[in-house]
């Protein structure tokens, strides 16, 4: 991973940990999402909230196929949760977003954990691209 991507990742983790310390584990996902996005904005990062993504598969266009909670600097996906337990589908969701957007890094953050370190998951798309794939993000 390049230095800029790691710098962005560090800012996301730092902001999430500090938010969890301030707010605790009992709020709605939408509250954490807004507060985290505002903090990252204040750190000089470009944050798109509830970003709709369109894609194409087998020649069929899908407008607004999925929505990313936070897209940071057009490079990092952040999926915010406030659930009792993360399930494998949550990881798959983030990985699918990364693959469809051809991005390398995402975070799955479950703010409902008593200790955020237990709910902070780094998700890496190890694929170098989709050359020849039938998936196209627009």
ZASEDREN-741624 format. One record per residue (C-alpha): residue number from 1; x, y, z. Coordinates in Angstrom, 3 decimals. Layout:
- pos|X|Y|Z
- NUM|X|Y|Z .
...
//
This chain:
- pos|X|Y|Z
- 1|0.000|0.000|0.000 .
- 2|1.259|3.470|-0.728 .
- 3|2.060|6.073|1.923 .
- 4|-0.954|8.282|1.121 .
- 5|-3.358|5.359|1.490 .
- 6|-1.791|4.425|4.830 .
- 7|-2.009|8.050|6.004 .
- 8|-5.723|8.116|5.164 .
- 9|-6.200|4.763|6.915 .
- 10|-4.467|6.118|10.015 .
- 11|-6.741|9.162|10.094 .
- 12|-9.841|6.961|9.776 .
- 13|-8.763|4.665|12.605 .
- 14|-7.760|7.573|14.857 .
- 15|-11.053|9.395|14.228 .
- 16|-13.115|6.238|14.817 .
- 17|-11.356|5.429|18.105 .
- 18|-11.753|8.988|19.398 .
- 19|-15.422|9.029|18.361 .
- 20|-16.071|5.754|20.183 .
- 21|-14.411|7.135|23.333 .
- 22|-16.560|10.302|23.189 .
- 23|-19.900|8.790|22.177 .
- 24|-19.794|5.226|23.499 .
- 25|-21.357|2.145|21.916 .
- 26|-25.107|2.857|22.042 .
- 27|-25.991|5.139|19.113 .
- 28|-27.493|4.523|15.680 .
- 29|-25.271|3.889|12.666 .
- 30|-26.432|7.143|11.077 .
- 31|-25.135|9.129|14.074 .
- 32|-21.701|7.487|13.980 .
- 33|-21.535|7.913|10.218 .
- 34|-22.252|11.632|10.375 .
- 35|-19.888|12.282|13.285 .
- 36|-17.082|10.243|11.722 .
- 37|-17.556|11.944|8.367 .
- 38|-17.497|15.393|9.988 .
- 39|-14.306|14.563|11.878 .
- 40|-12.595|13.310|8.731 .
- 41|-13.747|16.436|6.858 .
- 42|-12.177|18.510|9.625 .
- 43|-8.906|16.663|9.106 .
- 44|-8.823|17.835|5.499 .
- 45|-10.020|14.604|3.891 .
- 46|-12.681|14.543|1.189 .
- 47|-15.620|12.524|2.478 .
- 48|-18.618|11.461|0.406 .
- 49|-21.502|10.197|2.543 .
- 50|-24.102|7.714|1.347 .
- 51|-22.417|7.677|-2.067 .
- 52|-24.491|5.875|-4.696 .
- 53|-22.483|3.705|-7.070 .
- 54|-23.719|2.555|-10.464 .
- 55|-22.297|-0.434|-12.287 .
- 56|-22.636|-2.531|-15.408 .
- 57|-22.730|-6.325|-15.551 .
- 58|-23.000|-8.418|-18.726 .
- 59|-23.994|-5.334|-20.695 .
- 60|-26.791|-4.407|-18.291 .
- 61|-26.587|-1.019|-16.609 .
- 62|-27.575|-0.779|-12.934 .
- 63|-28.069|2.761|-11.714 .
- 64|-27.586|3.199|-7.993 .
- 65|-26.612|-0.451|-7.571 .
- 66|-25.267|0.066|-4.058 .
- 67|-24.519|2.812|-1.568 .
- 68|-21.278|3.273|0.352 .
- 69|-21.558|4.767|3.855 .
- 70|-18.356|6.807|3.511 .
- 71|-15.940|7.110|0.610 .
- 72|-12.785|8.877|1.777 .
- 73|-10.589|10.686|-0.756 .
- 74|-12.115|8.456|-3.460 .
- 75|-9.769|5.733|-2.159 .
- 76|-11.113|4.134|1.021 .
- 77|-14.552|2.658|1.717 .
- 78|-15.867|2.865|5.282 .
- 79|-18.901|0.780|6.224 .
- 80|-20.361|1.818|9.581 .
- 81|-22.280|-0.670|11.720 .
- 82|-23.884|-0.610|15.158 .
- 83|-24.840|-4.256|15.610 .
- 84|-24.460|-6.860|18.354 .
- 85|-22.322|-9.121|16.175 .
- 86|-20.626|-8.728|12.817 .
- 87|-21.432|-11.600|10.469 .
- 88|-19.503|-12.806|7.389 .
- 89|-21.937|-10.952|5.114 .
- 90|-20.668|-7.645|6.512 .
- 91|-17.083|-8.414|5.383 .
- 92|-18.350|-9.646|2.021 .
- 93|-20.308|-6.419|1.583 .
- 94|-17.193|-4.276|2.011 .
- 95|-15.062|-6.553|-0.161 .
- 96|-17.689|-6.503|-2.913 .
- 97|-17.761|-2.691|-2.816 .
- 98|-13.966|-2.601|-3.088 .
- 99|-13.959|-5.018|-6.002 .
- 100|-16.718|-3.235|-7.893 .
- 101|-15.001|0.124|-7.383 .
- 102|-11.518|-1.330|-8.036 .
- 103|-10.225|0.029|-4.727 .
- 104|-7.672|-1.549|-2.416 .
- 105|-8.764|-0.658|1.124 .
- 106|-11.882|-0.484|3.242 .
- 107|-12.895|-0.508|6.876 .
- 108|-15.783|-2.246|8.567 .
- 109|-16.388|-0.446|11.856 .
- 110|-18.861|-1.783|14.427 .
- 111|-19.363|0.970|16.995 .
- 112|-21.558|-1.234|19.207 .
- 113|-18.548|-3.105|20.620 .
- 114|-17.503|-2.214|24.182 .
- 115|-13.919|-1.824|22.893 .
- 116|-13.690|-0.441|19.374 .
- 117|-10.574|-2.522|18.654 .
- 118|-12.918|-5.544|18.658 .
- 119|-15.160|-3.929|16.054 .
- 120|-12.600|-2.296|13.778 .
- 121|-11.815|-4.460|10.757 .
- 122|-9.498|-3.613|7.875 .
- 123|-10.596|-5.140|4.570 .
- 124|-8.089|-5.392|1.721 .
- 125|-8.939|-6.098|-1.889 .
- 126|-5.907|-8.038|-3.073 .
- 127|-6.947|-8.048|-6.720 .
- 128|-4.977|-5.746|-8.999 .
- 129|-7.920|-4.885|-11.175 .
- 130|-10.632|-6.285|-13.313 .
- 131|-8.993|-6.441|-16.711 .
- 132|-11.309|-8.517|-18.824 .
- 133|-14.059|-8.486|-16.209 .
- 134|-17.658|-7.980|-17.187 .
- 135|-18.118|-5.599|-14.231 .
- 136|-17.825|-1.894|-14.870 .
- 137|-18.418|0.852|-12.323 .
- 138|-19.649|4.170|-13.594 .
//
